[in-house]
């Protein structure tokens, strides 16, 4: 996409709370993700709680930091953190069985898009969506497809379609958990990157639902500290087809090939150097696993390919297609 991305004034990067590396000088905590199914930490400024279980050791907080001064506020349904170039927003909505999930999604995305526009950050660059029952319902009534249709409607109203879409994650959480949306928006346009091995999700054919999913494979942010990449949840999909049904090891390998190719593409577009492996140079990988009993095989498949010191966080989540067993997202410098 021929979008000239302007270099931003402030930095944006991510690390785990347990990372041994000391935080960079001139660094402010922007917001943090906490992975916890216990309802807690309500009212903690800048703590975005994701109601998801870790597999194995409890996932440390994931800290996003920036170089500018940060302010916190509540705007409508959203908790907001703002700094010079970026706005982060988070909402948690309790669900009941009477909710029309598509309508609810449209309403909350309308509010998100309105708030980010009004506050001067019209470019959504990253959105994380978590909700229970993602694979419940048949055909176009499936909850994920209702979500996709509801989201597309709101994006369409803001003239977003196929123009500049955020990197995305949509993961199914356990019954009884709220619908949470977390997002990062920027003042200036950023570069959207697609994966040459994969059909763009916003061009998926009709068989995957009445509206195609509104996300890009990755977004690259030009920050003073270097280019940062925000990578969408990535799975074992080639073209638009799910690969290696029922085989977690092969799905892991295919997902890593997708990440590798995507990062290669991003580095080429921003003329960054080739990295040591096809991964962001910093930051951890979030790995969502459908069946906790497959964690051993999946972790071994990851460790056999990735650098030894790469930190991995494993979370129990459902993937938006029933046949997909895992999904991986990442963020960091490229
Ligand atoms: C895929 O590639 C897998 O609907 O926001 C990954 C990341 C997926 C984000 C979304 C869906 C979404 O189609 C599913």
Boltz pocket constraint, residues with backbone or C-beta under 6 A from the ligand:
constraints:
  - pocket:
      binder: B
      contacts: [[A, 127], [A, 129], [A, 148], [A, 168], [A, 169], [A, 170], [A, 201], [A, 213], [A, 214], [A, 215], [A, 232], [A, 233], [A, 234], [A, 235], [A, 237], [A, 320], [A, 321]]
      max_distance: 6.0
